[in-house]
Amino acid sequence: MEEESLPRKIFTVCKTLVRKLVFRVLRAGPMPSHIAVIMDGNRRYAKRNRLNEGAGHDAGAMALFYLITYCYELGIKYITAYAFSTDNFRRKPQEVGKIMSLLRESMALLTKITKHQPVRVHFAGNLELLSAELRDGARKLMEATADYSKIVVTICVCYCCSDEILNSVEESVLEKYYNHSYMRDSHDDDEDNDGRNTITLVDIEKHMYMAVTPEPDILIRTAHEHRLSNFLQWQTSYTQLASLPIDFPELNSWQLTWVILDFQRNYDYLARKKLQL
């Protein structure tokens, strides 16, 4: 590998120092605690730069790791990434295979990172749709990092919000059924007037795939798209939406800074809206 030139090294060091200085100033204002992102535009980025589709997804994965680093520097605790929806299984088998291979590599990298940094990794979605190898790897990584709390990275894979809601309702019904059966077997003859068998909002949210995180403060979608695409509809009633006219691999610290500045500009309005809930 060719050694990096001295001017380029100096430029990289200066850019890092400027970024950290800007971030320090940014943290003087109200900061989001949770940023979610729809990683759109990997294929378009590859096509525009005359790369194969796989290279576009590689660039997107690298952009995500940079985003996690920036959020860590900014003190943003929760980062959620929409990596693979259930609808994505309709894509070409070669592309699906590439994404799954990239997911495997990302798990290996996250495993190394979590040995040195207190990062909790959570996978949200119907993991039963993954291969046994990936499903086992995801569960092991979640178990190994479950006690970490400095930063929580959620990867939404085999995810769509309608499936999340359906799964949560099913889990809530089963929980109520088994609790009711236990109480009946225990000869508890009290009437159910206390609502023990009523499914509440708390029950639904407790069983959501995203139960480990608060609602997002900001949802970023790249590639100038303005749709949620079945992503976190339940959780984004009062989330600031940011549609950026760039492909996801082009997302950098400066675009993130402008998104957070816009959040700070609207912070009082958003805070009042949340208080009305």
SULGI-V636604 format. One record per pair of residues at least 4 apart in sequence whose C-alpha atoms are under 7 Angstrom apart, sorted by sequence separation. I is the first residue (numbers start at 1). J is the second residue. D is the distance in whole Angstrom. If there is no record, write none. Layout:
i->I j->J d->D
i->I j->J d->D
//
This chain:
i->4 j->8 d->7
i->5 j->9 d->6
i->6 j->10 d->6
i->7 j->11 d->6
i->8 j->12 d->6
i->9 j->13 d->6
i->10 j->14 d->6
i->11 j->15 d->6
i->12 j->16 d->6
i->13 j->17 d->6
i->14 j->18 d->6
i->15 j->19 d->6
i->16 j->20 d->6
i->17 j->21 d->6
i->18 j->22 d->6
i->19 j->23 d->6
i->20 j->24 d->6
i->21 j->25 d->6
i->22 j->26 d->6
i->23 j->27 d->6
i->24 j->28 d->7
i->27 j->31 d->6
i->41 j->45 d->6
i->42 j->46 d->6
i->43 j->47 d->6
i->44 j->48 d->6
i->45 j->49 d->6
i->46 j->50 d->6
i->47 j->51 d->6
i->51 j->55 d->6
i->52 j->56 d->7
i->53 j->57 d->7
i->54 j->58 d->6
i->55 j->59 d->6
i->56 j->60 d->6
i->57 j->61 d->6
i->58 j->62 d->6
i->59 j->63 d->6
i->60 j->64 d->6
i->61 j->65 d->6
i->62 j->66 d->6
i->63 j->67 d->6
i->64 j->68 d->6
i->65 j->69 d->6
i->66 j->70 d->6
i->67 j->71 d->6
i->68 j->72 d->6
i->69 j->73 d->6
i->70 j->74 d->6
i->71 j->75 d->6
i->72 j->76 d->6
i->84 j->88 d->6
i->91 j->95 d->7
i->92 j->96 d->6
i->93 j->97 d->6
i->94 j->98 d->6
i->95 j->99 d->6
i->96 j->100 d->6
i->97 j->101 d->6
i->98 j->102 d->6
i->99 j->103 d->6
i->100 j->104 d->6
i->101 j->105 d->6
i->102 j->106 d->6
i->103 j->107 d->6
i->104 j->108 d->6
i->105 j->109 d->6
i->106 j->110 d->6
i->107 j->111 d->6
i->108 j->112 d->7
i->109 j->113 d->6
i->110 j->114 d->6
i->111 j->115 d->7
i->113 j->117 d->6
i->114 j->118 d->6
i->130 j->134 d->6
i->131 j->135 d->6
i->132 j->136 d->6
i->133 j->137 d->6
i->134 j->138 d->6
i->135 j->139 d->6
i->136 j->140 d->6
i->137 j->141 d->6
i->138 j->142 d->6
i->139 j->143 d->6
i->140 j->144 d->6
i->141 j->145 d->6
i->142 j->146 d->6
i->160 j->164 d->6
i->161 j->165 d->6
i->162 j->166 d->6
i->163 j->167 d->6
i->164 j->168 d->6
i->165 j->169 d->6
i->166 j->170 d->6
i->167 j->171 d->6
i->168 j->172 d->6
i->169 j->173 d->6
i->170 j->174 d->6
i->171 j->175 d->6
i->172 j->176 d->6
i->173 j->177 d->6
i->174 j->178 d->6
i->175 j->179 d->6
i->176 j->180 d->6
i->177 j->181 d->6
i->178 j->182 d->6
i->179 j->183 d->6
i->180 j->184 d->6
i->181 j->185 d->6
i->182 j->186 d->6
i->183 j->187 d->6
i->184 j->188 d->6
i->192 j->196 d->6
i->199 j->203 d->6
i->200 j->204 d->7
i->201 j->205 d->6
i->202 j->206 d->6
i->203 j->207 d->7
i->204 j->208 d->7
i->207 j->211 d->7
i->221 j->225 d->6
i->232 j->236 d->6
i->246 j->250 d->6
i->251 j->255 d->6
i->252 j->256 d->6
i->253 j->257 d->6
i->254 j->258 d->6
i->255 j->259 d->6
i->256 j->260 d->6
i->257 j->261 d->6
i->258 j->262 d->6
i->259 j->263 d->6
i->260 j->264 d->6
i->261 j->265 d->6
i->262 j->266 d->6
i->263 j->267 d->6
i->266 j->270 d->6
i->267 j->271 d->6
i->268 j->272 d->6
i->269 j->273 d->6
i->270 j->274 d->6
i->271 j->275 d->6
i->272 j->276 d->7
i->4 j->9 d->7
i->46 j->51 d->5
i->51 j->56 d->7
i->71 j->76 d->5
i->91 j->96 d->6
i->114 j->119 d->6
i->130 j->135 d->6
i->183 j->188 d->5
i->192 j->197 d->7
i->206 j->211 d->6
i->46 j->52 d->6
i->205 j->211 d->6
i->46 j->53 d->6
i->89 j->96 d->7
i->127 j->135 d->6
i->46 j->55 d->7
i->43 j->53 d->5
i->46 j->56 d->5
i->45 j->56 d->6
i->68 j->79 d->7
i->43 j->56 d->6
i->42 j->56 d->5
i->42 j->57 d->5
i->123 j->138 d->7
i->180 j->197 d->7
i->226 j->243 d->6
i->242 j->259 d->7
i->42 j->60 d->6
i->225 j->243 d->6
i->216 j->235 d->7
i->224 j->243 d->5
i->121 j->141 d->7
i->122 j->142 d->6
i->215 j->235 d->5
i->216 j->236 d->6
i->219 j->239 d->7
i->224 j->244 d->5
i->121 j->142 d->6
i->176 j->197 d->6
i->215 j->236 d->7
i->218 j->239 d->5
i->219 j->240 d->6
i->220 j->241 d->6
i->221 j->242 d->6
i->222 j->243 d->6
i->223 j->244 d->6
i->224 j->245 d->4
i->217 j->239 d->5
i->218 j->240 d->5
i->219 j->241 d->5
i->220 j->242 d->5
i->221 j->243 d->5
i->222 j->244 d->5
i->223 j->245 d->5
i->224 j->246 d->7
i->216 j->239 d->6
i->217 j->240 d->6
i->218 j->241 d->6
i->219 j->242 d->6
i->220 j->243 d->6
i->221 j->244 d->6
i->222 j->245 d->6
i->223 j->246 d->5
i->240 j->263 d->7
i->121 j->145 d->6
i->222 j->246 d->6
i->223 j->247 d->5
i->120 j->145 d->5
i->222 j->247 d->6
i->223 j->248 d->7
i->119 j->145 d->7
i->120 j->146 d->6
i->222 j->248 d->5
i->172 j->199 d->7
i->120 j->148 d->5
i->119 j->148 d->6
i->120 j->149 d->6
i->129 j->158 d->7
i->104 j->134 d->7
i->111 j->141 d->7
i->118 j->148 d->5
i->119 j->149 d->7
i->124 j->154 d->7
i->118 j->149 d->7
i->119 j->150 d->6
i->120 j->151 d->6
i->121 j->152 d->6
i->122 j->153 d->6
i->123 j->154 d->6
i->124 j->155 d->6
i->125 j->156 d->6
i->127 j->158 d->7
i->172 j->203 d->6
i->118 j->150 d->6
i->119 j->151 d->5
i->120 j->152 d->5
i->121 j->153 d->5
i->122 j->154 d->5
i->123 j->155 d->5
i->124 j->156 d->5
i->125 j->157 d->5
i->126 j->158 d->5
i->172 j->204 d->6
i->238 j->270 d->7
i->118 j->151 d->7
i->119 j->152 d->6
i->120 j->153 d->6
i->121 j->154 d->6
i->122 j->155 d->6
i->123 j->156 d->6
i->124 j->157 d->6
i->125 j->158 d->5
i->126 j->159 d->6
i->123 j->157 d->7
i->125 j->159 d->4
i->124 j->159 d->7
i->169 j->204 d->6
i->172 j->207 d->7
i->168 j->204 d->6
i->171 j->207 d->7
i->238 j->274 d->7
i->168 j->207 d->5
i->168 j->208 d->5
i->34 j->76 d->6
i->39 j->81 d->7
i->33 j->76 d->5
i->34 j->77 d->6
i->35 j->78 d->6
i->36 j->79 d->6
i->37 j->80 d->6
i->38 j->81 d->6
i->39 j->82 d->6
i->165 j->208 d->7
i->32 j->76 d->6
i->33 j->77 d->6
i->34 j->78 d->4
i->35 j->79 d->5
i->36 j->80 d->4
i->37 j->81 d->5
i->38 j->82 d->5
i->39 j->83 d->7
i->54 j->98 d->6
i->164 j->208 d->6
i->33 j->78 d->6
i->34 j->79 d->6
i->35 j->80 d->6
i->36 j->81 d->6
i->37 j->82 d->6
i->164 j->209 d->6
i->27 j->74 d->7
i->23 j->74 d->6
i->162 j->230 d->7
i->161 j->230 d->5
i->160 j->230 d->5
i->161 j->231 d->5
i->160 j->231 d->6
i->161 j->232 d->6
i->83 j->155 d->6
i->84 j->156 d->7
i->85 j->157 d->6
i->86 j->158 d->5
i->161 j->233 d->6
i->77 j->150 d->7
i->78 j->151 d->6
i->79 j->152 d->6
i->80 j->153 d->6
i->81 j->154 d->6
i->82 j->155 d->6
i->83 j->156 d->6
i->84 j->157 d->5
i->85 j->158 d->5
i->86 j->159 d->6
i->77 j->151 d->4
i->78 j->152 d->5
i->79 j->153 d->5
i->80 j->154 d->5
i->81 j->155 d->5
i->82 j->156 d->5
i->83 j->157 d->6
i->84 j->158 d->6
i->85 j->159 d->5
i->86 j->160 d->6
i->77 j->152 d->6
i->78 j->153 d->6
i->79 j->154 d->6
i->80 j->155 d->6
i->81 j->156 d->6
i->82 j->157 d->7
i->84 j->159 d->7
i->85 j->160 d->6
i->125 j->209 d->6
i->124 j->209 d->5
i->124 j->210 d->6
i->78 j->213 d->7
i->36 j->216 d->6
i->35 j->216 d->6
i->40 j->221 d->7
i->41 j->222 d->7
i->34 j->216 d->5
i->35 j->217 d->6
i->36 j->218 d->6
i->37 j->219 d->5
i->38 j->220 d->6
i->39 j->221 d->7
i->40 j->222 d->5
i->41 j->223 d->5
i->34 j->217 d->5
i->35 j->218 d->5
i->36 j->219 d->5
i->37 j->220 d->5
i->38 j->221 d->5
i->39 j->222 d->6
i->40 j->223 d->6
i->70 j->253 d->7
i->33 j->217 d->7
i->34 j->218 d->7
i->35 j->219 d->6
i->36 j->220 d->6
i->37 j->221 d->6
i->38 j->222 d->7
i->32 j->217 d->6
i->63 j->249 d->5
i->60 j->248 d->6
i->63 j->251 d->7
i->60 j->249 d->5
i->59 j->249 d->5
i->45 j->247 d->6
i->42 j->247 d->6
i->41 j->247 d->4
i->42 j->248 d->6
i->40 j->247 d->6
i->41 j->248 d->6
i->42 j->249 d->6
i->40 j->248 d->6
i->39 j->248 d->5
i->30 j->264 d->6
i->29 j->264 d->7
//
